[in-house]
């Protein structure tokens, strides 16, 4: 694979990518664009972005041409490059239920379970982040497939810009894996509008074992 297909992790992140567990996501294909780290044969970042830009515009009743398709493709390409070049994530989805909205990246970090369960979930949901402008809103958030977890809504301020962040985390002791789902935006209305779809996405996530079967080699 080329350099653009490699998953990256900022060196300061304290956890290693899980070796025993992973996730599967049964996402709504009318709402989400899969932002995968590795492309299938014959595709790269640009062709992936062009494919989804063409598909999304083909569904729209709005008048459009090559200019509009190319503009969306450039946005998707840039978001993918930034996500896997700068963020601690292994999987992502772009929320785009309408072309009247800007795409919103929702990311997943899939890490080895380490230490106390609750402390790890608190770390993954940024409860201790010193840059937060006020105490975060913390709730329990469970799903049938992932089990009990945490949800944290928090805000930071940079001069006159307030950015909202949503962080969720769950942990499987059986698979020794912790999952963080996260997003953020300085457009607080955009973030609020996406919450229902984000939490529907969370409920569509299931644990998957990475352990080889009896006929597979390690």
N, C-alpha and C positions, 0 to 999 in steps of 0.2 A: 504494500500500500504506500501511497505517497504521504508526504508530511501532513497534508491537510486531512488525512483520514485517521491520524493517531489521536487517541484519547490522552488528554493532558490533565495534570493535577498540580495546582500551585504547591511549591515545596513546603510552605508553612502549614499545609493542612495536616492534622495529626493522625488521620486514619488511612489505612491502606484499602485499596479496592477489594471487595469481598471475593474470596476464593471459593466459597461454598454456596452462596446464594445469589440470586438475581431476581429480576421482576419481569413479568409480562403485563402488557397494557392493552386492554380491549377498548380503544379510543373511538369516539364518534368521528367518523371520517368527513362529516359535513362541518365540523367545528375546528378540528385540529389538523395541523400539518406535521407529520413525523419529522423530527430534526435529528436524524440518526448520526452517530459518530463515524460509521463506515458505510460506504455506498456499495450497492450491488455491482456486479461486473458490467462494464459499459457506461457507468455513471460516474460523475465527479460532482463537486460542489456546484459548479455552474449549471450543468445539465439537470441536476436535481432541482435547483431553484427555478430554472426555466420551465420544467415539467409542471411544478405545482403552481407557478404563476399562470401558465396557460390554462390549467384545469380550473383554478379558482375564477378566473375571468370568464371562462366558457360557461360557468353556472350563473353569471350575473346578468340581469336584464339591462344594466347600465351600458350606454354606448361606450365602446372602447376600441382601441387599435393596438398596434405593435408598441407604441410609446408607453401605454399604460401597463401592458404586460411586462415590458422590459424594466420599468420602474419597480414593479413589485418583485421581479426576479432579482434585481440588484439589492433590494432590501433584504430578501430572504438569504441571499448569498452572504451579505455583510453580517447578518445576525448569526448565521452558522459559524462563520470564521471567528467572530468575537467570542461566541459561547465556548467553543472547544479550545480556543487559544488562551482564554483568560479566566474561566470559571471552573470551580471544582465540581464537575458533573460528568456522568457517563452516558446520559440519555436525556433527550429533550423533546418537547412538543411546542409548536407555535399555535397560539390561540388566535383564530381568525374566522369568527362566525359571520363577519360582514366585511366587505371591502371598504366600508365607510370608517372602519377602525384601523388603527395601527396594529400590526402583529405583536403579540405579547408572549415572550418566552417563558415556559414553565419547565424547570430543570429537575433532574433526579441525580442525586449522589448515592451510590450503592457501596457501602463501606463495611469493613469487618466490625463485628460487635466487640467492643472493648470496655472493660471496667463495669461500673454500676450502670444498670439499664437507664434509670431515670436521669442520671447525670449526663449520659451520652445523648439522650433525647433532648435535654435542656440545651446542651452545647449545639447540637445540630439545628435547633430552632432559634438560635441566636439570643437566648434569654439573657446571656451575660455580656452581650456586645456593648462595650463602653461608648460606642458612637451613637447609641440610641438617644433620642431627645427626651424621652420619658419612659416610664415603666411600661413594658409591653403588655398586651392583652393576651392572656394564656388560657387555653381551654383544652379539655380532653377531646380527642377526635379519633373515633374508632371506625373501622370498616369491617365488613364481614370477612373479607379476604386477607387483610393485613393484621387485623386485631387491634388492640388498644394503642393509641398514640397521642401525640400532642399537636396542637395548632397554636401558632403565635402570630399575632398581628403587631407590627412595630413600625416606627417612623424614625427617620434621620433628617437632619436639617443641614444644608450646605448653603450658607448665606441666606438667600430668600427662597431657596428651592427645598421643599419637603418631599421626601420619597417614602412611599409606603412599601412594606415588605410583608409577604405571607410566607411562613415556613411551617412545614408539617414534618413529622418524623415518626417512624415505627421501628420496631426491632423484633426479629425472630431469633429466639434462643436456639431453636432446633437447627437453623441454618447459620448461626453465628454471624448474622447480617443485620445491619441497620440501614434504613433508607430515609433519605431526606428529600422532600419535594419542596421546591421554592420558586418564588417569583418576586418581582418588584417593579415599581413604576413611579415616576414623578407625577404622572397623570392619575390622581387618586380616584377620579370618577371612572377611568378606564379599568383600574384595578378592582374597584367595587363591582362594576358591571360583570366582571369575569368570574367572580367568586363561585357562583352556582356551577358553572361549567368546570371550574378547577376542582371543586369538590366532587362532582360527578366523575371526573377523571381519576381522582384519588380512589373512589369506590370501585373503579374498573381495574385497579392494579392488584396483581396477585404475586405471591412468592413463588419462585422457581428454583429448584435445586440445580447447582452446577456440578454436583457429584457425578462422575461417570457411571454409566450402567454396567451390568455384568459383562457385556461384550465389548465395552469401550476401554481404550487404554488411557492412562493418566498422562 
